Amino acid sequence: MIPMLTLSIPGDDVAALLMGAFLIHGLTPGPLIFFEHTETIYAIFAGFLITDLFLLGIAKLGFRFFVKVASLRRYYIFPV
């Protein structure tokens, strides 16, 4: 996301699709996007922060379950 937003160079296919969506909606990625569309950039960063907090909660709540699944024998895990 950082190279796509700052230099207009997508790093992978998902960033290229997101860049295409930005262009369809009239947002041109590059250094000026931080000055011209600050509210959109803040919304993207806020979304990243909220997503990270949700992932932290899922990891904390599911840690014991993940440990139990990882301690199963291989012949139970591999077919799944």
TIPAMAR-136360 format. One line per field, with one value per atom (N, C-alpha, C): residue number from 0; chain; x, y, z. Coordinates in nm, 3 decimals, decimal comma, padded with zeros to 5 digits. Layout:
residues N
resi c(NUM/...) $
chain c(A/...) $
c1 c(X/...) $
c2 c(Y/...) $
c3 c(Z/...) $
end
This chain:
residues 80
resi c(0/0/0/1/1/1/2/2/2/3/3/3/4/4/4/5/5/5/6/6/6/7/7/7/8/8/8/9/9/9/10/10/10/11/11/11/12/12/12/13/13/13/14/14/14/15/15/15/16/16/16/17/17/17/18/18/18/19/19/19/20/20/20/21/21/21/22/22/22/23/23/23/24/24/24/25/25/25/26/26/26/27/27/27/28/28/28/29/29/29/30/30/30/31/31/31/32/32/32/33/33/33/34/34/34/35/35/35/36/36/36/37/37/37/38/38/38/39/39/39/40/40/40/41/41/41/42/42/42/43/43/43/44/44/44/45/45/45/46/46/46/47/47/47/48/48/48/49/49/49/50/50/50/51/51/51/52/52/52/53/53/53/54/54/54/55/55/55/56/56/56/57/57/57/58/58/58/59/59/59/60/60/60/61/61/61/62/62/62/63/63/63/64/64/64/65/65/65/66/66/66/67/67/67/68/68/68/69/69/69/70/70/70/71/71/71/72/72/72/73/73/73/74/74/74/75/75/75/76/76/76/77/77/77/78/78/78/79/79/79) $
chain c(A/A/A/A/A/A/A/A/A/A/A/A/A/A/A/A/A/A/A/A/A/A/A/A/A/A/A/A/A/A/A/A/A/A/A/A/A/A/A/A/A/A/A/A/A/A/A/A/A/A/A/A/A/A/A/A/A/A/A/A/A/A/A/A/A/A/A/A/A/A/A/A/A/A/A/A/A/A/A/A/A/A/A/A/A/A/A/A/A/A/A/A/A/A/A/A/A/A/A/A/A/A/A/A/A/A/A/A/A/A/A/A/A/A/A/A/A/A/A/A/A/A/A/A/A/A/A/A/A/A/A/A/A/A/A/A/A/A/A/A/A/A/A/A/A/A/A/A/A/A/A/A/A/A/A/A/A/A/A/A/A/A/A/A/A/A/A/A/A/A/A/A/A/A/A/A/A/A/A/A/A/A/A/A/A/A/A/A/A/A/A/A/A/A/A/A/A/A/A/A/A/A/A/A/A/A/A/A/A/A/A/A/A/A/A/A/A/A/A/A/A/A/A/A/A/A/A/A/A/A/A/A/A/A/A/A/A/A/A/A) $
c1 c(00,081/00,000/00,085/00,197/00,279/00,335/00,396/00,443/00,329/00,213/00,101/00,050/00,039/-00,012/00,089/00,217/00,316/00,376/00,402/00,472/00,389/00,265/00,176/00,230/00,300/00,354/00,288/00,197/00,135/00,234/00,236/00,330/00,283/00,153/00,099/-00,034/-00,101/-00,225/-00,338/-00,342/-00,448/-00,430/-00,307/-00,281/-00,312/-00,287/-00,320/-00,471/-00,547/-00,694/-00,743/-00,684/-00,721/-00,685/-00,572/-00,532/-00,630/-00,674/-00,776/-00,906/-00,945/-01,067/-01,051/-00,933/-00,907/-00,921/-00,864/-00,869/-01,012/-01,092/-01,232/-01,308/-01,275/-01,343/-01,277/-01,178/-01,117/-01,004/-00,952/-00,838/-00,712/-00,618/-00,494/-00,388/-00,344/-00,240/-00,110/-00,041/00,086/00,108/00,215/00,247/00,140/00,067/-00,032/-00,161/-00,182/-00,306/-00,317/-00,203/-00,205/-00,251/-00,239/-00,282/-00,420/-00,450/-00,578/-00,693/-00,668/-00,774/-00,734/-00,710/-00,663/-00,768/-00,896/-00,999/-01,005/-00,980/-00,980/-00,860/-00,745/-00,625/-00,641/-00,698/-00,723/-00,822/-00,922/-01,018/-00,951/-00,860/-00,787/-00,701/-00,628/-00,543/-00,625/-00,741/-00,829/-00,882/-00,913/-00,956/-00,848/-00,723/-00,612/-00,599/-00,613/-00,602/-00,714/-00,836/-00,949/-00,932/-00,885/-00,860/-00,755/-00,648/-00,544/-00,597/-00,682/-00,740/-00,830/-00,910/-00,992/-00,906/-00,799/-00,711/-00,643/-00,608/-00,551/-00,651/-00,776/-00,879/-00,904/-00,908/-00,927/-00,811/-00,690/-00,572/-00,571/-00,606/-00,607/-00,715/-00,834/-00,943/-00,922/-00,860/-00,845/-00,712/-00,627/-00,491/-00,492/-00,572/-00,574/-00,628/-00,729/-00,782/-00,677/-00,603/-00,501/-00,390/-00,356/-00,252/-00,300/-00,428/-00,481/-00,486/-00,523/-00,527/-00,386/-00,290/-00,151/-00,090/-00,142/-00,084/-00,146/-00,243/-00,299/-00,197/-00,220/-00,128/-00,141/-00,034/-00,030/-00,136/-00,164/-00,260/-00,403/-00,428/-00,558/-00,559/-00,447/-00,441/-00,429/-00,347/-00,320/-00,444/-00,537/-00,655/-00,744/-00,741/-00,825/-00,766) $
c2 c(-00,120/00,000/00,127/00,126/00,247/00,286/00,192/00,233/00,275/00,212/00,248/00,389/00,422/00,554/00,665/00,639/00,746/00,760/00,648/00,653/00,610/00,570/00,518/00,391/00,309/00,182/00,071/-00,007/-00,114/-00,225/-00,273/-00,376/-00,517/-00,538/-00,669/-00,651/-00,763/-00,752/-00,687/-00,707/-00,645/-00,493/-00,448/-00,304/-00,247/-00,325/-00,279/-00,266/-00,360/-00,349/-00,229/-00,209/-00,093/00,037/00,039/00,157/00,184/00,078/00,094/00,149/00,100/00,152/00,298/00,335/00,476/00,562/00,515/00,592/00,604/00,499/00,506/00,613/00,627/00,724/00,862/00,881/01,013/01,043/00,943/00,962/00,914/01,002/00,964/00,939/00,812/00,784/00,853/00,898/00,968/01,057/01,135/01,219/01,323/01,369/01,473/01,421/01,291/01,237/01,270/01,285/01,316/01,460/01,547/01,685/01,709/01,639/01,663/01,585/01,466/01,380/01,326/01,416/01,374/01,291/01,324/01,250/01,104/01,081/00,943/00,866/00,928/00,863/00,834/00,929/00,905/00,790/00,780/00,670/00,536/00,532/00,408/00,368/00,464/00,433/00,393/00,457/00,419/00,278/00,242/00,106/00,005/00,038/-00,051/-00,068/00,039/00,033/-00,052/-00,032/-00,110/-00,258/-00,286/-00,425/-00,489/-00,416/-00,470/-00,498/-00,413/-00,436/-00,559/-00,578/-00,698/-00,823/-00,819/-00,935/-00,965/-00,862/-00,883/-00,953/-00,909/-00,972/-01,116/-01,145/-01,282/-01,369/-01,317/-01,395/-01,422/-01,321/-01,342/-01,440/-01,430/-01,519/-01,662/-01,677/-01,809/-01,876/-01,816/-01,869/-02,011/-02,037/-02,171/-02,274/-02,236/-02,326/-02,355/-02,253/-02,272/-02,364/-02,352/-02,439/-02,583/-02,606/-02,742/-02,802/-02,723/-02,772/-02,804/-02,722/-02,745/-02,866/-02,906/-03,021/-03,154/-03,152/-03,277/-03,351/-03,480/-03,560/-03,522/-03,546/-03,507/-03,576/-03,701/-03,770/-03,724/-03,642/-03,576/-03,439/-03,372/-03,235/-03,235/-03,322/-03,315/-03,333/-03,423/-03,431/-03,307/-03,239/-03,120/-03,007) $
c3 c(00,000/00,000/00,000/00,070/00,078/-00,059/-00,136/-00,269/-00,361/-00,346/-00,433/-00,401/-00,274/-00,238/-00,264/-00,237/-00,247/-00,386/-00,455/-00,583/-00,703/-00,679/-00,784/-00,848/-00,769/-00,816/-00,734/-00,795/-00,717/-00,688/-00,564/-00,524/-00,555/-00,566/-00,599/-00,671/-00,702/-00,780/-00,701/-00,571/-00,491/-00,490/-00,477/-00,480/-00,619/-00,725/-00,861/-00,878/-00,823/-00,829/-00,749/-00,634/-00,552/-00,621/-00,689/-00,764/-00,878/-00,945/-01,049/-00,993/-00,875/-00,810/-00,773/-00,726/-00,696/-00,821/-00,931/-01,055/-01,107/-01,091/-01,134/-01,055/-00,927/-00,841/-00,843/-00,929/-00,943/-00,848/-00,779/-00,689/-00,760/-00,782/-00,847/-00,741/-00,724/-00,625/-00,661/-00,563/-00,579/-00,459/-00,462/-00,346/-00,314/-00,414/-00,390/-00,330/-00,327/-00,270/-00,121/-00,054/00,089/00,115/00,017/00,032/-00,027/-00,139/-00,207/-00,145/-00,094/-00,042/00,095/00,187/00,320/00,395/00,379/00,451/00,404/00,276/00,225/00,280/00,285/00,337/00,486/00,560/00,702/00,722/00,636/00,646/00,618/00,522/00,491/00,611/00,668/00,782/00,904/00,924/01,035/01,014/00,891/00,861/00,892/00,859/00,893/01,044/01,117/01,263/01,323/01,277/01,328/01,293/01,173/01,133/01,221/01,249/01,337/01,477/01,528/01,661/01,661/01,556/01,546/01,538/01,459/01,448/01,582/01,657/01,789/01,881/01,878/01,959/01,920/01,791/01,745/01,788/01,777/01,815/01,966/02,045/02,191/02,234/02,174/02,212/02,161/02,047/01,989/02,013/02,096/02,114/02,170/02,271/02,331/02,232/02,155/02,053/01,947/01,903/01,801/01,851/01,979/02,037/02,038/02,074/02,075/01,936/01,838/01,700/01,653/01,688/01,644/01,713/01,829/01,899/01,856/01,765/01,714/01,629/01,613/01,532/01,385/01,311/01,171/01,086/01,114/01,028/01,052/01,154/01,167/01,098/01,102/01,048/00,896/00,838/00,694/00,607/00,636/00,548/00,555/00,669/00,684/00,602) $
end
